[in-house]
Amino acid sequence: MNDPLSTIEIETAPNPEFAVILMHGLGADANDFVPLIPELRLSGAPGVRFIFPNAPEIPVTVNNGYVMRAWYDIRSFQGIHREVDEAGIDASCTTVRQLIDAQNARGIATSKIFLAGFSQGGAMTYSAGLTHPQALAGLIVLSGYLPSRPYIETRATDANRHTPVFAAHGTQDDVLPVSLGETARDFARAHGNDVEWHAYPMPHSVCAEEIAALRAWLVARLA
């Protein structure tokens, strides 16, 4: 379903020690967050390989079956509740594991790999990160949420029970209300994760203050 080779890769220095796998949101593509790299100003930090994968193109039920890049189908939503395709989540988690394995084969240990994502990509970060069998370096969730709490609860691993999480959300988000981000934050904290939480007066987007906070969090873990 997913092609783990359909990616964009950018390295901040030769022979990077770390990797960040960053997943785009619903309907976007791998190019969406490439401009984030220079804004993070990582030139003085250890080298990082950023991997931007493309989600598969599938019909999305809530968008009248329109075919777009999506990590899983959203079948319905009412208020803040979303009915999602867990088989699609599982398939995308498999792709994430393949991407991690590919970095392992190139010399970057799982303990030096961060999973990251925006919106539906952030939902995948929680889903794949909290269920991965080996400990990751950290999870970065930008305007994300829990797509299926039961999916994670039945598959959560001890390996990532204490993995640090950076999570940020807009208080003016009318696509994914901030309450969804707060619920995911509370779930991760109850799971044992150290979540650094930020809320900003912004819509469903990112802002300069958020990027500055993310840079500080990331640099501290690259040191």
N, C-alpha and C positions, 0 to 999 in steps of 0.2 A: 504493500500500500504506500509506504513512504520510501523514497530513495535517499539513503544516507549519504550518497555521493553528491547530491544536488545541494551544494553549499557554496558560500563565499568564505574565504579565509583571509585574514589580515594579521600579520605579526608585528608587534611593537618593537621587537629586537630580534636579531638572529638567534637561533637555537633557544626558543622560549622554554622557560621552566614551568609555566602555568598555561592553562587553557580556560577559556570562557565559552560555553555553548549557549548562544542567545537566540531564543525563539520568538518570532514575530507574532503579532496579533491576528485575529480573524480578518481574512480578506487582504492582508498585506503580503509582503514577501521578504526574502532574505536581505534585500537592500535596505529595508526600512530603518534599521538601527546602525548601519555602517557609519553614519555621521557622528555617532556617539563617541567613537574611539578618540578622535583628536580632542573632544571636549573633556575627556577624562584625564588628559595630560599625564600620561604614564611614562613619559620619556626617562625619568630618573629611577623608575621601579624595575624590578626584574622583568624579563621578557614575557609577554603574554600572547598566545595565539587565540584570536577570536574566531569562532566558527559560527556562521549564520546559516542554519539549515532552512530549506524551503519545506513548508507543510505540503501535503498532497492536495490536489484540486478535487474537491468532492462537492456534491449538492448539499446545501445547508437548509434544513427543513424550515427553520424560523425565517429564513430569507427567501421564502417561496420556492425552495429547491434550487436556487441560483447556484451555479458551480463557482466556487472560489477556493482559495487556499485556506484550509482549516485543519487543525490538529485532531478534531473530532466533530461530529455532528451535534448541533443543539436542536433538539426536537420540539421544545416548547419552553416558554418562560411566562410566569405569572408573578408579578411583583418582583421580588428578589429570588424566587425559586426558579431554577432551570432544570429541565429534564435533558440529560445528555446521553450520548451513545458510549457506554463504558467499553464496548469492544473497540471503538475508535481510539479511546484513551489508551487502552492496552496496546494497540498497534503502534501508537506514537511513542509510548514508553519503550517499546522494543527498539524503535529507531534510535531513541536517545541512548539506550544501552549500546547499540552498535556504534554510535558516534563516540561514546566514551571508550569503547574497546579500540577503536581506530586510533585515538590519541594515546592510549596505553601502548599500542604497537609502535608508535612513533617516539616513545620514551617519556611520556608525561604520565605520572602515576595518578590514579583516581583521586588520591588525597590532595592533588594540586589542580583539580578540575572543578570549576564553578558551573552550576546550571543557572541560567538566567532567562527571563522572559517578560514580555509586556502583554497585558490583557489575557487573551486565551493562551499566549505563550507563558505568562506567569502562572496560569492554572496548570499548565503542563509541568512547570518547574516544581510546584508542590507535588504533583502526582508522580512524576518520575523521580524526583529527588528524595522524597520521604520513603520511597519504596525500593530504592537502589540497594543492592546487596553489599556494596563496598562504600566506605565512608568518603564523602565528597568534601571539597574544601569549603563550600558554602553555597547558599541559594540566594538568588537575587530576584525579587518579585516586584515588578512595577505595575501598579494598577491591576493586580491579579486577584484570584479568588479560588475557592475549592470547587472544582467542577462536580466531584462526587466524593463526599465524605466516606461513605461505605467502601468505595474502591480503595482509598488510602488506608482506612482502618484495618481492612482485612489483609493488606499486603505490606504494611509498614514494617521496616526493618530496624533492628537495634543499631545497625551500623551508622544510620543517620539520625539517631535519636537526639544527638546533641550538636548536630551540624549547625553552624551559625547562619542566620537568615537576615538579609536586608530586605525590608518591605516598605513600600511607599505608595500613597494613594491620594487622589484629589478629593477634597471635601465637596467640590462642585461637580463631581462626575455623575452625569445623567445616563451613562451607558452601563457602568458597573458601580452602583452606589457604594460609598465609602464603607457602609455597614458590611458589605461582602468582604472587603479587605480586612476589616476589624475581626470578623468571624474567623477568617483564615489565620490571622495573627494569633488569636486566642487558641485556636486548635493547635497550631505549631508549638506555642508555648506550653500547652498542656501535654503535648507529645514529648517535651523535654528540650526543645530547641531554644537557643538564645536569639530572640527576634529583636532587631533594632528597627523600630517603627517610626515612620515619618508621615505626616499628613500635611498637605499643602492646599491653599485656596486656588485650585486649578480644576479644569474639566478633565476629560479622559485623554490625558497627554502626559508629557514630562516637562519639568521646568528647571531653570538654572540652579536653584537652591537644592533641588533633588539630586542633580548630577554632582554638585559639590559634595553633598553628604555621601553619595555613593562612592565617589573617588576616595574620600577619607576612609570609609569602611574597607574598600577593596585594597588600598595601599597598605593599610595596617595588616592585612592578611597575606600580602605578597612579601612583606619584609622578612 
